[in-house]
Amino acid sequence: MTIAARHKKHFFNQTRLHEANYNLLQQLLGCLDEMAPHYHFKLVKSSALHIETKERHRYTTFIELTLNLPHLAVFNTDLNIEARVYHDARVVEASHYQGHGRFAVQSHLPNDKGYHLDEKQQANKMLQEALRYSLLLIRMASHKTHP
């Protein structure tokens, strides 16, 4: 596979991931063009999802997503992800997580920060999993209240 073909495939996969994140966030919040300043969802087992709009511009919105999962004992901290919502392109891209940010598309190994080779893609996959898990917990909570 040529270098150009490999980069084209990588770009296509990244774009699909960003589009999937947009669709998941839209399922969670509804219309993303008119986002409220704060969202708070009480999930099952004392879990909570909080989404805060940090900046709002004509074509982009910068959000902070905090997922609290006390029922998962292996996590002793909340999951915190900051992301940009690009309304015109209909994509969401993670920009920071757990205090880490400004990722290169591809990191060099080894590096001082201990980042993976594809740290930016890993952050976007983490955002996708957090959104999917939150939607699952919301659905589980609604089934318990509506038999």
C-alpha positions in Angstrom: 0.0 0.0 0.0 1.4 3.4 -0.9 1.8 6.2 1.6 -0.8 8.3 -0.1 -3.3 5.3 -0.1 -2.6 4.7 3.6 -3.2 8.3 4.5 -6.4 8.4 2.5 -7.7 5.3 4.3 -6.7 6.8 7.7 -8.4 10.1 6.9 -11.6 8.2 5.8 -11.6 6.2 9.0 -11.1 9.4 11.1 -13.9 11.1 9.3 -16.3 8.2 9.8 -15.4 8.2 13.5 -16.1 12.0 13.8 -19.4 11.6 11.9 -20.4 8.8 14.2 -19.6 10.9 17.3 -21.8 13.7 15.8 -24.7 11.2 15.3 -24.4 9.8 18.9 -24.3 13.3 20.4 -27.3 14.2 18.3 -29.2 11.2 19.6 -28.4 12.3 23.1 -29.1 16.0 22.8 -31.4 16.4 19.8 -30.7 19.4 17.5 -27.0 20.3 17.9 -27.4 23.7 16.1 -29.2 25.0 19.1 -27.3 23.6 22.1 -28.2 24.7 25.6 -25.5 25.9 27.9 -25.8 22.8 30.2 -27.2 19.3 30.0 -27.4 16.9 33.0 -28.5 13.3 32.7 -29.0 11.0 35.7 -28.2 7.5 34.6 -28.6 4.2 36.4 -26.6 3.2 39.5 -25.9 6.8 40.6 -24.1 7.5 37.3 -24.4 10.9 35.7 -23.5 12.6 32.5 -22.9 16.4 32.4 -22.3 18.3 29.1 -21.4 22.0 29.3 -21.0 24.4 26.4 -17.8 26.2 26.9 -17.7 28.3 23.7 -20.3 28.9 21.0 -19.6 30.3 17.5 -21.4 30.3 14.2 -20.0 27.0 12.9 -18.4 25.4 16.0 -19.3 24.7 19.6 -16.7 23.7 22.2 -18.2 21.3 24.8 -17.0 19.5 27.9 -18.4 16.1 28.7 -18.0 14.6 32.2 -19.2 11.1 32.8 -19.4 10.0 36.4 -19.5 6.2 36.9 -19.2 5.3 40.6 -20.5 1.8 40.0 -17.3 0.9 38.1 -14.9 0.6 41.0 -11.8 0.4 38.7 -12.3 4.1 37.7 -11.5 6.4 40.6 -12.1 9.6 38.7 -14.7 11.0 36.3 -14.1 10.7 32.6 -13.6 14.2 31.2 -13.5 14.9 27.5 -13.5 18.2 25.7 -14.6 18.2 22.1 -15.4 20.5 19.2 -18.7 20.2 17.4 -18.4 21.4 13.8 -22.0 22.1 12.8 -21.3 22.8 9.1 -19.4 19.5 8.6 -21.6 17.6 11.1 -18.7 16.1 12.9 -17.5 16.0 16.6 -13.8 15.8 17.3 -12.2 15.2 20.8 -9.6 17.8 21.5 -8.7 17.0 25.2 -9.3 14.1 27.6 -8.3 13.8 31.3 -6.2 16.9 31.0 -4.3 15.8 27.9 -4.7 17.6 24.7 -3.4 19.1 21.5 -2.6 15.7 19.9 -0.7 15.3 16.7 -2.5 13.2 14.2 0.3 10.7 14.6 2.7 10.8 17.5 6.3 9.7 17.2 7.5 6.8 19.5 8.9 7.0 22.0 7.7 10.4 23.3 8.0 12.3 26.5 4.2 12.2 27.2 3.8 8.5 26.7 1.2 8.9 24.0 0.3 6.1 21.7 1.1 6.3 18.0 -2.5 7.1 17.3 -3.4 9.0 20.4 -5.8 11.4 18.6 -7.8 8.5 17.2 -7.8 6.8 20.6 -9.3 10.0 22.2 -12.0 10.1 19.6 -12.8 6.4 20.1 -13.0 7.1 23.9 -15.5 9.9 23.2 -17.5 7.5 21.0 -17.6 4.8 23.7 -18.6 7.3 26.4 -21.5 8.5 24.2 -22.6 5.0 23.4 -22.4 3.9 27.0 -24.4 7.0 28.2 -27.1 6.3 25.6 -27.3 2.7 26.8 -27.6 3.8 30.5 -30.3 6.3 29.6 -32.2 3.6 27.8 -31.8 1.2 30.7 -33.1 3.9 33.1 -36.1 4.6 30.9 -37.0 0.9 30.8 -36.9 0.7 34.6 -39.3 3.7 34.9 -41.6 2.7 32.1 -42.4 -1.1 32.2 
